Amino acid sequence: MRWLDTLRSRAAQGWSAPRGTVADGPLLDSAFLTQLEYLSLRVARSGTTGFAGEHPSRRKASSVEFADYRDYRPGDDFRLIDWNVYARLGELTLRLTEASESTTLHLLLDCSASMAWGTPSKFRAAQRLAAALGCIALSRYDSVRLGILRGTEAQAMPRLRGKNSVPRLLAILDDLKPEGVLDLAAATGYYCRTTRRGVSVLIGDLLAPSGTGEAAAALRRAGLATTVVQILAPEEQTPALEGPLDLIDCETGQKVITAVNAEMLRLYRQRFDSWTADLQEQCAGQQVAFVRCFADQPLQDMLFSALCGQVLQ
């Protein structure tokens, strides 16, 4: 299903597919960055990493957030005894409070050549979405680790933490270029070798014969609460092609000679719907959330409509 670049049309009047530039405008403006500070990541208790932060933890600790009671045992801190309970019942009972910890947000970004397609390009939309999610995490004292997926491996960038790391994250993302091919399952598995616990968001077009289910399974086995975000160009859902065409796969160079008519477009849309439904089923089978967005969709809509309840709260 990888989208094919149209090199030339053998129809009477040529057709050229629109190609968006990769770098058109800033990733995020200052006003939008301010809005992001009101959001935080949705993190399960099992996804915290042990460092001080703002997410509820499985551990108990001294804080103002009440968690539970338990009976006093020799060696316990007398300061944790609830003396009001003792005055009423004559029993030594400890008042337990909840620890707050941070998490690590793993942003896995498809950097293959097919992501350059569209107006605006899918890659620019993916860069902006990753930037927004990363800034939300950094503003809440969570860590961010960026995984650049190309070929069969993943390049893991140094872990970032704290608001002062926002410019560094934006600079790294802004410098990335989409190129080459991607084996999604292999690259994701490679990244997961050194990854344990946290939250992960895999962002890409998923335009490959297979690999999405395997990638989701690898992330789940690594202990990551995962959301897969598929970003497509509108032309990939409803292509505006007509006539005899030579099509070249933008990643592999494979050539297809075909003639596009109304019946072929109908079959294409039918297969497109079946394919996207299958992707959702593969992710659901691994208990991984799946969100589909389009490159021309405003970033605010991606965050506040599509991702709220999955990644954000």
Stockholm file with secondary structure:
# STOCKHOLM 1.0

chainA/1-313         MRWLDTLRSRAAQGWSAPRGTVADGPLLDSAFLTQLEYLSLRVARSGTTGFAGEHPSRRKASSVEFADYRDYRPGDDFRLIDWNVYARLGELTLRLTEASESTTLHLLLDCSASMAWGTPSKFRAAQRLAAALGCIALSRYDSVRLGILRGTEAQAMPRLRGKNSVPRLLAILDDLKPEGVLDLAAATGYYCRTTRRGVSVLIGDLLAPSGTGEAAAALRRAGLATTVVQILAPEEQTPALEGPLDLIDCETGQKVITAVNAEMLRLYRQRFDSWTADLQEQCAGQQVAFVRCFADQPLQDMLFSALCGQVLQ
#=GR chainA/1-313 SS CCCEEEEEECSSSCCCCCBCCSCCSCSSCHHHHHHHTTCCBCCCGGGCCSSEEEEEEEEECSSSSEEEEEECCTTSCGGGBCHHHHHHHCCCEEEEEEEEECCEEEEEEECSGGGGCBTTTHHHHHHHHHHHHHHHHHHTTCEEEEEEEEBTEEEECCCEESGGGHHHHHHHHHHCCCCSCBCHHHHHHHHHTTCCSEEEEEEECCCSSSCHHHHHHHHHHTTEEEEEEEEECHHHHSCCCCEEEEEEETTTCCEEEEEECHHHHHHHHHHHHHHHHHHHHHHHHTTCEEEEEETTSCHHHIIIIIIBTTTBC
#=GC SS_cons         CCCEEEEEECSSSCCCCCBCCSCCSCSSCHHHHHHHTTCCBCCCGGGCCSSEEEEEEEEECSSSSEEEEEECCTTSCGGGBCHHHHHHHCCCEEEEEEEEECCEEEEEEECSGGGGCBTTTHHHHHHHHHHHHHHHHHHTTCEEEEEEEEBTEEEECCCEESGGGHHHHHHHHHHCCCCSCBCHHHHHHHHHTTCCSEEEEEEECCCSSSCHHHHHHHHHHTTEEEEEEEEECHHHHSCCCCEEEEEEETTTCCEEEEEECHHHHHHHHHHHHHHHHHHHHHHHHTTCEEEEEETTSCHHHIIIIIIBTTTBC
//
